[in-house]
Amino acid sequence: MDIIRGIEARRSVRKFQDKVIPKDIIERILELSTKAPSGKNRQPWKFVILQNNKKDELVNLMRKIASAYKKQNTNIGSYELTINSINEASVLILVFNPYSKIEEDYNYYRLITDTQSIGAAIQTIALVAPNFGLGTLWICDIFYCHNEIMTWLECEDELVAAVAIGYPNEYPHSRPRKLLHEVTEWIY
Ligand SMILES: Cc1cc2nc3c(=O)[nH]c(=O)nc-3n(C[C@H](O)[C@H](O)[C@H](O)COP(=O)(O)O)c2cc1C
């Protein structure tokens, strides 16, 4: 698939078939994602891959937290829909920045540089997955249960995002985009 067609065809997929992705395909996708550029070539990404029981445990944890939020009448936006997508997906990849907690002189500029690099890696996952017949959902709703995930995983790294991957069970239309003139300014 050429890259422009791939970019135009990519969609966030929220419904997945009950079908397992072979490990070598996940590994190939992650290998490709690490070809993304990164500030100072720091490659500030770490991927934790959840499948089967471990993913189910996370879904249960997320559901428990959703009920707690609902009891307090807290608006949780798309959180529950996202949990359903994670539940259906074959794999959930949690993406961490391991540097932010270990470098003593870590600062705001490094954080935004590293976060851009991680974004490039995640976008690469989203763009290459369809080549393997797969769909992806980039997820930040995990921040509704950030602390609980860190405790559950006994993890010190900085959680940046999650990506659900699976064989699509829906082929969504493209979502609207702002017009180019709304998001550009030419300065001569
Ligand atoms: C940083 C980021 C976080 C996102 N978090 C979520 C999420 O938690 N749940 C969800 O359903 N979609 C999430 N999305 C998907 C967006 O809703 C989606 O990209 C947007 O609506 C445009 O649709 P498209 O990806 O199909 O073009 C996220 C996307 C990005 C880039």
The ligand as an SDF file (V2000), in Angstrom:
LIG
                    3D

 31 33  0  0  0  0  0  0  0  0999 V2000
   -3.5000   11.1520   21.4130 C   0  0  0  0  0  0  0  0  0  0  0  0
   -4.7870   10.4600   21.0290 C   0  0  0  0  0  0  0  0  0  0  0  0
   -5.5840    9.9280   22.0140 C   0  0  0  0  0  0  0  0  0  0  0  0
   -6.7700    9.2490   21.6860 C   0  0  0  0  0  0  0  0  0  0  0  0
   -7.4980    8.6440   22.6780 N   0  0  0  0  0  0  0  0  0  0  0  0
   -8.6170    7.9640   22.3420 C   0  0  0  0  0  0  0  0  0  0  0  0
   -9.3260    7.2450   23.3390 C   0  0  0  0  0  0  0  0  0  0  0  0
   -8.9260    7.1730   24.4850 O   0  0  0  0  0  0  0  0  0  0  0  0
  -10.4770    6.6120   22.9660 N   0  0  0  0  0  0  0  0  0  0  0  0
  -10.9300    6.6350   21.6780 C   0  0  0  0  0  0  0  0  0  0  0  0
  -11.9890    6.0370   21.3900 O   0  0  0  0  0  0  0  0  0  0  0  0
  -10.2570    7.2760   20.6880 N   0  0  0  0  0  0  0  0  0  0  0  0
   -9.1110    7.9290   20.9900 C   0  0  0  0  0  0  0  0  0  0  0  0
   -8.3780    8.5340   20.0200 N   0  0  0  0  0  0  0  0  0  0  0  0
   -8.8440    8.4650   18.6070 C   0  0  0  0  0  0  0  0  0  0  0  0
   -9.4460    9.7790   18.1490 C   0  0  0  0  0  0  0  0  0  0  0  0
  -10.7270    9.9220   18.7100 O   0  0  0  0  0  0  0  0  0  0  0  0
   -9.4790    9.7820   16.6080 C   0  0  0  0  0  0  0  0  0  0  0  0
   -8.1700    9.7410   16.1280 O   0  0  0  0  0  0  0  0  0  0  0  0
  -10.1640   11.0140   16.0400 C   0  0  0  0  0  0  0  0  0  0  0  0
  -11.5220   11.0540   16.4080 O   0  0  0  0  0  0  0  0  0  0  0  0
  -10.0880   11.0450   14.5090 C   0  0  0  0  0  0  0  0  0  0  0  0
  -10.6120    9.8600   13.9520 O   0  0  0  0  0  0  0  0  0  0  0  0
   -9.7200    8.9410   12.9910 P   0  0  0  0  0  0  0  0  0  0  0  0
   -8.5420    8.4630   13.7830 O   0  0  0  0  0  0  0  0  0  0  0  0
  -10.6040    7.7950   12.5700 O   0  0  0  0  0  0  0  0  0  0  0  0
   -9.3010    9.7880   11.8220 O   0  0  0  0  0  0  0  0  0  0  0  0
   -7.1910    9.1750   20.3170 C   0  0  0  0  0  0  0  0  0  0  0  0
   -6.3500    9.7100   19.3270 C   0  0  0  0  0  0  0  0  0  0  0  0
   -5.1500   10.3180   19.6830 C   0  0  0  0  0  0  0  0  0  0  0  0
   -4.2350   10.8170   18.5890 C   0  0  0  0  0  0  0  0  0  0  0  0
  1  2  1  0
  2  3  1  0
  2 30  2  0
  3  4  2  0
  4  5  1  0
  4 28  1  0
  5  6  2  0
  6  7  1  0
  6 13  1  0
  7  8  2  0
  7  9  1  0
  9 10  1  0
 10 11  2  0
 10 12  1  0
 12 13  2  0
 13 14  1  0
 14 15  1  0
 14 28  1  0
 15 16  1  0
 16 17  1  0
 16 18  1  0
 18 19  1  0
 18 20  1  0
 20 21  1  0
 20 22  1  0
 22 23  1  0
 23 24  1  0
 24 25  2  0
 24 26  1  0
 24 27  1  0
 28 29  2  0
 29 30  1  0
 30 31  1  0
M  END
$$$$
